[in-house]
Amino acid sequence: MTRSRARALGLAAVALALVLVPLLAPGARAQGRQVFVADISGPIDRATVDFVIEAIDEATARGAAALVFRFDTPGGGLDETLEIATRMNRAAALPVLGFVGPVGAEAVSAGTILLVSTDLAAMAPGTTIGSVQPVVIGPGGFEPVTDEKILSFVVNRTEEQLNLHGRNVSLASRFVRDNWNLNASEALAYGGIEIVAPTVQDFLAQAHGRRVVVQSEGTVYKDFSLDVAGAEIVAYGPSIRVRFISILSDPLVASLLLILGIYALIFGLSAPGHGGEIAGVILVLLALVGLGFSVDPVALFLIVLGIALIIVELKTPGFGAFGVGGIVSITVAAVFLAPLRPPDFVVTPEYQAVFLAALLTPTIAFGAFLLFALYKVMEIRRKRPQVGAMVGDEAVAVDPIRAGERGYVTYEGELWQAVPAEDLPPGAKAFIHAVDGIVLRVSTSPPPPVARPTWMGRLLAFLAALRPREPRGPGNP
């Protein structure tokens, strides 16, 4: 009877759920469609591409009214930027909007290219776009790139995006060649954006009902009127996988991981058995994943040279010249590791300065610490056993000890067994002549001084060790 009642209650609950769900669903839909908002902040890298792909796919699958990318970035990889722009343009069923905000945000360098690649662009007051001209590090500091091939490449790609979205194409040359910077009102006046709005909500209110056409040379890729009134704003965040890749893809993190991995490998190879080589391999692999398995050949050569110099310093005692040279070589390699050279990477000089300072400081610090630690390890390894150093020191008899018999003495507060050459009363002092395992050989008279080899003797011994030995014949014993 109890089982039948429980079964009846279960069926009633299922039936009630089937009735209530359809009734509740219209209420949820009555709230309006959704607008996804995804933040692109920090440098643009491979993780940013994956994040944009996930956001576009999710917004398209859920039938979102629009997808808004909110920018605050110093720029980043040009290849990644162009791939993101292509993904935005190919999202035919989804309006992709761009917004630079809040106040104080910027979308400079590669970030400007992304903003003009969106279907409808807006900026908050107090924000900035521009500075697309690539820069490099030269003898005099940061210098603008003047290579016409590189400039033409970046200009042409920026012009393509401006033309697709019906914006002022002449801005491409001014952004890249003249290194223009525009605030919100200037960008609107020059035709770089369509709307100035302090918030995303105000941006959507002004965007509602606008017709957006993405076309080039008569081919229409997108043509729709925005319907975002009353839409629910949904913040979209990256997945765990994208977050992990984002950490590894950060040029600073990837470069530091590679440097630390190299130092760990040096430590592991010089002092095996502590897991340094295993940690080094893992760190190097993670760094290569973050760098996209792309390492500058010059940096690779300098790294190998630095490792060789440090190992030479550890194996051959000297004045530290090889070790210092190795650290300098790896430090210079860190500069070449930074993927900040155009046209692959387009960032502002300020970001480059912060990046290099943040990269070089720990690189030099870790290198100096590693060199010091390895020097101490090798110094201890090169030391001769210290047992013989006790010879000539004094020990004190604890009990009366007969000559030739074992008794106990104290040496530096420790209790040792000792065999004296003469009878020793309690408290008598004796000199250590030899150490036989854990037994001291002592006498009331000090041992004769040990003659230290002269530098000539050391040289002769070294030359004798280098002299090749004659092979023994079958008849020679």
Residue, then its C-alpha position, 0 to 999 in steps of 0.5 A: m500500500t505504501r509503495s502504491r502511494a509513493r508511486a502515485l505521488g511521483l506521477a502527480a509531481v511529474a504531471l504537475a511539472l509538465v503543466l507548470v513548465p509551459l506556463l512559466a516559459p512564456g513569462a521568461r520569454a516575455q523579458g525580451r531577447q538577450v544581448f551578450v557582453a564579452d570583455i576583451s582586455g589585456p593583450i590580444d593573443r591566441a586565447t583571445v581568439d578562442f574566447v571570441i569564437e566561443a562567444i560568437d558560437e554561444a550567442t548564435a546558438r542562443g539566438a542573441a539579439a546582438l553580441v557586444f565586445r567591450f574593449d580595453t586593450p593595448g593591442g597584441g598579435l596582428d595575426e590573431t587580430l585579423e583572425i578575430a576580425t574575420r570571425m566577426n565578419r563571418a557571423a552572418a546571423l549575429p550583429v557584432l557590436g564594439f564598445v570602448g569603455p568605461v571611462g579611461a579605457e583604450a583600444v589602441s594599436a591592434g585594438t583599434i583594428l578590432l573596433v573598426s571591424t565590428d558592425l557598429a562601433a561606439m566609444a565612451p567619453g574619456t576613451t582613446i583609440g589609435s596608435v596603430q603605427p608599429v614600433v621597435i626597440g632601437p639604440g635610442g629607445f622605442e622607434p617607429v617602424t618606417d619600413e614601407k612593406i610593414l606599414s603598407f601591410v598594416v594600412n591595407r588590413t585596416e582599410e579593408q575593415l573600414n571599407l567593409h563597415g562603411r567607415n572613413v577609409s582614410l583613417a587607416s593611413r592616419f592611424v598607422r603612418d601618422n600614429w593618430n590618437l582620437n578620443a570619442s568625439e573626434a572618432l565620431a567626427y572623423g567617421g571612425i565610429e557611429i555612437v558615443a555612449p557612456t555605458v553599454q545600456d545607453f549604447l544599445a538604446q541608441a543602436h536600436g532600430r539602426r540598419v547595419v550593412v557589411q559589404s564590399e564591392g557590391t557583395v553584401y555579407k550582413d544586412f539587418s536592423l538592430d532589435v535590442a530594445g528591452a533585451e537582457i544584458v548577459a555578461y559572457g565570461p571565458s571558459i576554464r580552458v580559455r582562462f588557462i590558455s590566456i595565462l599561458s599565452d600572455p607574452l610575459v608569462a610565457s617568456l618567464l616560464l621559458i626562462l625559469g624552465i631553462y634555469a631549472l634545467i641548468f640546476g637539474l643537470s648540474a645537481p641531479g636528483h632534486g627534480g630540477e630537470i623534471a620541473g624545467v621540462i614541464l615549464v619549457l613545454l608550458a612556455l612553448v604552448g604559450l608562445g605557440f611553439s614559435v621561438d626566435p632563432v637568435a633567442l634560441f642561440l643565446i639561450v644555448l650559449g648562456i647554458a653552455l657558459i654557465i656549465v663551463e663556469l660551474k665545472t671550471p673554477g674561475f673568476g665568474a666571467f663565464g657565469v656572468g656572460g651566461i646570465v647576460s646571454i640569457t637576459v639578452a635572449a629574454v628580450f628577443l623572446a618577447p614577441l613584440r616586433p611588428p608586424d606580428f605584434v602591434v602594441t603601444p610603446e608604453y606597453q612594451a616598456v612595462f613588458l620589458a621591465a617586468l620581464l628583465t627584472p625577474t630574469i636577472a634576479f633569478g639568474a643571479f640567484l641560480l648562479f649563486a646557488l649552483y656555485k655554492v653547490m659545486e663548491i661543496r662538491r669540490k670540497r675534500p672530506q673534512v674528517g682530516a681537518m680534525v688532525g692537530d685539534e685538542a680533545v679532553a679525556v673524560d675518564p682515565i684512559r690507559a695507553g693503547e686502550r679505548g676510552y672517551v674524550t670530548y671534541e667540540g662538545e661531542l663525545w668520541q672514542a679515543v685510543p691514546a699513545e700515553d696514559l691520560p688522566p681525567g681532564a687531560k688534554a691530548f692532540i688528535h693525530a689521526v681519525d680511524g672511522i669513529v675512533l680518534r688516535v690521540s697523544t699528549s704531543p702535537p702532530p708534525p705540521v703537514a707540508r702544503p704543496t707549492w704552486m710549482g708542485r701543483l703545476l707538476a702534478f697537473l701536467a703529470a695527470l695530463r700525460p698519456r699513459e703507455p698502453r700495457g701489452p699482453g706481456n706487461p703486468 
